[in-house]
Amino acid sequence: METTSQGDPRVLFVMNLVLSSVFAAVVIWGLSTVDITQFTIVNVGSLALVVMAATYLITR
């Protein structure tokens, strides 16, 4: 007998939010180091939203 668990959606959402935000901060920091963009909360937030949306679409 095989059972699958989807997990608590709230926990998955928070994990996605945290991991996407950390990833976005690292990417934007790296890009700001080579003077491609500025490290701002708007840039980090925008990239985090894009990564979260992509992750959601890929896993659904």
N, CA, C and O atoms as a printed pandas DataFrame, in Angstrom:
     atom_number atom_name residue_name chain_id  residue_number  x_coord  y_coord  z_coord
0              1         N          MET        A               1    0.848   -1.177    0.000
1              2        CA          MET        A               1    0.000    0.000    0.000
2              3         C          MET        A               1    0.890    1.235    0.000
3              4         O          MET        A               1    1.752    1.397    0.864
4              5         N          GLU        A               2    0.670    2.097   -0.977
5              6        CA          GLU        A               2    1.473    3.302   -1.099
6              7         C          GLU        A               2    0.614    4.517   -0.770
7              8         O          GLU        A               2   -0.466    4.706   -1.328
8              9         N          THR        A               3    1.117    5.332    0.146
9             10        CA          THR        A               3    0.402    6.552    0.497
10            11         C          THR        A               3    1.274    7.752    0.145
11            12         O          THR        A               3    2.498    7.711    0.266
12            13         N          THR        A               4    0.626    8.798   -0.286
13            14        CA          THR        A               4    1.360   10.028   -0.573
14            15         C          THR        A               4    0.779   11.153    0.261
15            16         O          THR        A               4   -0.425   11.202    0.511
16            17         N          SER        A               5    1.646   12.050    0.685
17            18        CA          SER        A               5    1.225   13.186    1.483
18            19         C          SER        A               5    1.600   14.471    0.763
19            20         O          SER        A               5    2.742   14.632    0.333
20            21         N          GLN        A               6    0.662   15.373    0.630
21            22        CA          GLN        A               6    0.916   16.656   -0.005
22            23         C          GLN        A               6    1.547   17.642    0.978
23            24         O          GLN        A               6    2.153   18.626    0.555
24            25         N          GLY        A               7    1.417   17.400    2.256
25            26        CA          GLY        A               7    1.942   18.316    3.255
26            27         C          GLY        A               7    0.995   19.478    3.485
27            28         O          GLY        A               7    0.012   19.653    2.764
28            29         N          ASP        A               8    1.300   20.248    4.480
29            30        CA          ASP        A               8    0.491   21.419    4.807
30            31         C          ASP        A               8    0.817   22.538    3.827
31            32         O          ASP        A               8    1.976   22.943    3.737
32            33         N          PRO        A               9   -0.155   23.048    3.095
33            34        CA          PRO        A               9    0.123   24.089    2.098
34            35         C          PRO        A               9    0.737   25.355    2.690
35            36         O          PRO        A               9    1.500   26.045    2.014
36            37         N          ARG        A              10    0.414   25.665    3.934
37            38        CA          ARG        A              10    0.990   26.856    4.564
38            39         C          ARG        A              10    2.485   26.692    4.776
39            40         O          ARG        A              10    3.256   27.630    4.570
40            41         N          VAL        A              11    2.890   25.508    5.185
41            42        CA          VAL        A              11    4.313   25.240    5.391
42            43         C          VAL        A              11    5.047   25.292    4.055
43            44         O          VAL        A              11    6.135   25.861    3.963
44            45         N          LEU        A              12    4.460   24.704    3.032
45            46        CA          LEU        A              12    5.074   24.735    1.709
46            47         C          LEU        A              12    5.197   26.161    1.185
47            48         O          LEU        A              12    6.207   26.516    0.578
48            49         N          PHE        A              13    4.168   26.980    1.417
49            50        CA          PHE        A              13    4.208   28.371    0.979
50            51         C          PHE        A              13    5.320   29.139    1.683
51            52         O          PHE        A              13    6.071   29.875    1.042
52            53         N          VAL        A              14    5.427   28.970    2.995
53            54        CA          VAL        A              14    6.460   29.683    3.759
54            55         C          VAL        A              14    7.855   29.211    3.349
55            56         O          VAL        A              14    8.772   30.022    3.217
56            57         N          MET        A              15    8.015   27.909    3.150
57            58        CA          MET        A              15    9.311   27.397    2.696
58            59         C          MET        A              15    9.667   27.978    1.329
59            60         O          MET        A              15   10.810   28.377    1.104
60            61         N          ASN        A              16    8.708   28.028    0.425
61            62        CA          ASN        A              16    8.933   28.589   -0.897
62            63         C          ASN        A              16    9.299   30.067   -0.787
63            64         O          ASN        A              16   10.213   30.536   -1.465
64            65         N          LEU        A              17    8.589   30.796    0.062
65            66        CA          LEU        A              17    8.854   32.218    0.265
66            67         C          LEU        A              17   10.268   32.455    0.788
67            68         O          LEU        A              17   10.996   33.295    0.259
68            69         N          VAL        A              18   10.649   31.726    1.811
69            70        CA          VAL        A              18   11.973   31.912    2.426
70            71         C          VAL        A              18   13.084   31.525    1.454
71            72         O          VAL        A              18   14.027   32.290    1.251
72            73         N          LEU        A              19   12.975   30.347    0.857
73            74        CA          LEU        A              19   14.041   29.884   -0.034
74            75         C          LEU        A              19   14.142   30.743   -1.295
75            76         O          LEU        A              19   15.246   31.011   -1.769
76            77         N          SER        A              20   13.013   31.174   -1.838
77            78        CA          SER        A              20   13.034   32.034   -3.016
78            79         C          SER        A              20   13.634   33.395   -2.675
79            80         O          SER        A              20   14.374   33.965   -3.477
80            81         N          SER        A              21   13.322   33.913   -1.506
81            82        CA          SER        A              21   13.867   35.203   -1.094
82            83         C          SER        A              21   15.377   35.141   -0.882
83            84         O          SER        A              21   16.101   36.051   -1.285
84            85         N          VAL        A              22   15.841   34.088   -0.261
85            86        CA          VAL        A              22   17.282   33.931   -0.056
86            87         C          VAL        A              22   17.993   33.788   -1.405
87            88         O          VAL        A              22   19.030   34.410   -1.634
88            89         N          PHE        A              23   17.436   32.974   -2.284
89            90        CA          PHE        A              23   18.018   32.797   -3.605
90            91         C          PHE        A              23   18.052   34.119   -4.364
91            92         O          PHE        A              23   19.064   34.465   -4.974
92            93         N          ALA        A              24   16.945   34.858   -4.325
93            94        CA          ALA        A              24   16.876   36.143   -5.014
94            95         C          ALA        A              24   17.884   37.134   -4.439
95            96         O          ALA        A              24   18.515   37.876   -5.192
96            97         N          ALA        A              25   18.043   37.158   -3.132
97            98        CA          ALA        A              25   19.004   38.073   -2.505
98            99         C          ALA        A              25   20.426   37.751   -2.940
99           100         O          ALA        A              25   21.215   38.656   -3.213
100          101         N          VAL        A              26   20.753   36.469   -3.005
101          102        CA          VAL        A              26   22.100   36.071   -3.430
102          103         C          VAL        A              26   22.334   36.437   -4.893
103          104         O          VAL        A              26   23.401   36.941   -5.242
104          105         N          VAL        A              27   21.352   36.189   -5.744
105          106        CA          VAL        A              27   21.497   36.513   -7.171
106          107         C          VAL        A              27   21.630   38.015   -7.374
107          108         O          VAL        A              27   22.509   38.460   -8.111
108          109         N          ILE        A              28   20.777   38.800   -6.735
109          110        CA          ILE        A              28   20.839   40.253   -6.885
110          111         C          ILE        A              28   22.142   40.796   -6.293
111          112         O          ILE        A              28   22.733   41.719   -6.852
112          113         N          TRP        A              29   22.589   40.242   -5.181
113          114        CA          TRP        A              29   23.868   40.661   -4.604
114          115         C          TRP        A              29   25.000   40.384   -5.585
115          116         O          TRP        A              29   25.866   41.234   -5.787
116          117         N          GLY        A              30   24.999   39.205   -6.194
117          118        CA          GLY        A              30   26.029   38.870   -7.170
118          119         C          GLY        A              30   25.996   39.793   -8.373
119          120         O          GLY        A              30   27.042   40.233   -8.850
120          121         N          LEU        A              31   24.796   40.091   -8.868
121          122        CA          LEU        A              31   24.675   40.993  -10.008
122          123         C          LEU        A              31   25.087   42.418   -9.646
123          124         O          LEU        A              31   25.625   43.139  -10.486
124          125         N          SER        A              32   24.839   42.823   -8.411
125          126        CA          SER        A              32   25.258   44.165   -8.001
126          127         C          SER        A              32   26.774   44.232   -7.816
127          128         O          SER        A              32   27.369   45.301   -7.961
128          129         N          THR        A              33   27.397   43.107   -7.500
129          130        CA          THR        A              33   28.844   43.069   -7.351
130          131         C          THR        A              33   29.540   43.337   -8.678
131          132         O          THR        A              33   30.596   43.969   -8.713
132          133         N          VAL        A              34   28.955   42.862   -9.761
133          134        CA          VAL        A              34   29.549   43.088  -11.088
134          135         C          VAL        A              34   28.884   44.265  -11.808
135          136         O          VAL        A              34   29.014   44.404  -13.025
136          137         N          ASP        A              35   28.184   45.098  -11.069
137          138        CA          ASP        A              35   27.564   46.337  -11.564
138          139         C          ASP        A              35   26.572   46.121  -12.700
139          140         O          ASP        A              35   26.539   46.902  -13.650
140          141         N          ILE        A              36   25.769   45.075  -12.609
141          142        CA          ILE        A              36   24.704   44.855  -13.586
142          143         C          ILE        A              36   23.403   45.471  -13.092
143          144         O          ILE        A              36   22.628   46.002  -13.887
144          145         N          THR        A              37   23.157   45.405  -11.789
145          146        CA          THR        A              37   21.961   45.986  -11.190
146          147         C          THR        A              37   22.285   46.463   -9.786
147          148         O          THR        A              37   23.381   46.220   -9.281
148          149         N          GLN        A              38   21.345   47.137   -9.160
149          150        CA          GLN        A              38   21.540   47.605   -7.794
150          151         C          GLN        A              38   20.866   46.650   -6.815
151          152         O          GLN        A              38   19.836   46.047   -7.117
152          153         N          PHE        A              39   21.465   46.528   -5.647
153          154        CA          PHE        A              39   20.891   45.694   -4.596
154          155         C          PHE        A              39   19.859   46.516   -3.842
155          156         O          PHE        A              39   20.194   47.278   -2.935
156          157         N          THR        A              40   18.580   46.352   -4.235
157          158        CA          THR        A              40   17.487   47.054   -3.564
158          159         C          THR        A              40   16.423   46.032   -3.174
159          160         O          THR        A              40   16.370   44.929   -3.718
160          161         N          ILE        A              41   15.591   46.416   -2.236
161          162        CA          ILE        A              41   14.524   45.534   -1.781
162          163         C          ILE        A              41   13.521   45.273   -2.899
163          164         O          ILE        A              41   12.921   44.199   -2.959
164          165         N          VAL        A              42   13.336   46.249   -3.782
165          166        CA          VAL        A              42   12.413   46.072   -4.902
166          167         C          VAL        A              42   12.947   45.010   -5.866
167          168         O          VAL        A              42   12.193   44.151   -6.324
168          169         N          ASN        A              43   14.237   45.069   -6.172
169          170        CA          ASN        A              43   14.825   44.072   -7.060
170          171         C          ASN        A              43   14.780   42.674   -6.446
171          172         O          ASN        A              43   14.448   41.701   -7.123
172          173         N          VAL        A              44   15.114   42.583   -5.169
173          174        CA          VAL        A              44   15.080   41.283   -4.495
174          175         C          VAL        A              44   13.651   40.756   -4.435
175          176         O          VAL        A              44   13.407   39.583   -4.719
176          177         N          GLY        A              45   12.720   41.606   -4.072
177          178        CA          GLY        A              45   11.315   41.197   -3.989
178          179         C          GLY        A              45   10.747   40.770   -5.334
179          180         O          GLY        A              45   10.015   39.785   -5.426
180          181         N          SER        A              46   11.089   41.514   -6.367
181          182        CA          SER        A              46   10.601   41.170   -7.709
182          183         C          SER        A              46   11.124   39.815   -8.164
183          184         O          SER        A              46   10.365   38.982   -8.660
184          185         N          LEU        A              47   12.415   39.602   -7.994
185          186        CA          LEU        A              47   12.987   38.313   -8.384
186          187         C          LEU        A              47   12.432   37.182   -7.518
187          188         O          LEU        A              47   12.199   36.082   -8.018
188          189         N          ALA        A              48   12.220   37.438   -6.238
189          190        CA          ALA        A              48   11.653   36.415   -5.359
190          191         C          ALA        A              48   10.247   36.026   -5.819
191          192         O          ALA        A              48    9.896   34.846   -5.801
192          193         N          LEU        A              49    9.445   37.002   -6.228
193          194        CA          LEU        A              49    8.100   36.701   -6.728
194          195         C          LEU        A              49    8.150   35.872   -8.012
195          196         O          LEU        A              49    7.355   34.950   -8.196
196          197         N          VAL        A              50    9.088   36.206   -8.892
197          198        CA          VAL        A              50    9.231   35.449  -10.137
198          199         C          VAL        A              50    9.649   34.012   -9.840
199          200         O          VAL        A              50    9.111   33.072  -10.424
200          201         N          VAL        A              51   10.605   33.844   -8.936
201          202        CA          VAL        A              51   11.069   32.496   -8.576
202          203         C          VAL        A              51    9.954   31.710   -7.891
203          204         O          VAL        A              51    9.782   30.521   -8.159
204          205         N          MET        A              52    9.192   32.365   -7.007
205          206        CA          MET        A              52    8.081   31.685   -6.336
206          207         C          MET        A              52    7.027   31.235   -7.335
207          208         O          MET        A              52    6.519   30.118   -7.242
208          209         N          ALA        A              53    6.695   32.094   -8.286
209          210        CA          ALA        A              53    5.702   31.743   -9.290
210          211         C          ALA        A              53    6.184   30.589  -10.167
211          212         O          ALA        A              53    5.425   29.669  -10.474
212          213         N          ALA        A              54    7.441   30.649  -10.561
213          214        CA          ALA        A              54    8.003   29.567  -11.383
214          215         C          ALA        A              54    8.005   28.247  -10.618
215          216         O          ALA        A              54    7.656   27.204  -11.171
216          217         N          THR        A              55    8.392   28.292   -9.364
217          218        CA          THR        A              55    8.407   27.082   -8.531
218          219         C          THR        A              55    6.997   26.508   -8.390
219          220         O          THR        A              55    6.803   25.296   -8.481
220          221         N          TYR        A              56    6.021   27.382   -8.167
221          222        CA          TYR        A              56    4.634   26.936   -8.031
222          223         C          TYR        A              56    4.148   26.268   -9.315
223          224         O          TYR        A              56    3.553   25.191   -9.278
224          225         N          LEU        A              57    4.408   26.917  -10.449
225          226        CA          LEU        A              57    3.955   26.368  -11.720
226          227         C          LEU        A              57    4.630   25.044  -12.077
227          228         O          LEU        A              57    3.998   24.146  -12.633
228          229         N          ILE        A              58    5.908   24.934  -11.756
229          230        CA          ILE        A              58    6.643   23.706  -12.060
230          231         C          ILE        A              58    6.171   22.545  -11.187
231          232         O          ILE        A              58    6.093   21.410  -11.656
232          233         N          THR        A              59    5.858   22.822   -9.926
233          234        CA          THR        A              59    5.494   21.731   -9.018
234          235         C          THR        A              59    4.021   21.359   -9.065
235          236         O          THR        A              59    3.629   20.357   -8.466
236          237         N          ARG        A              60    3.199   22.127   -9.753
237          238        CA          ARG        A              60    1.767   21.811   -9.833
238          239         C          ARG        A              60    1.456   21.053  -11.048
239          240         O          ARG        A              60    0.299   20.702  -11.278
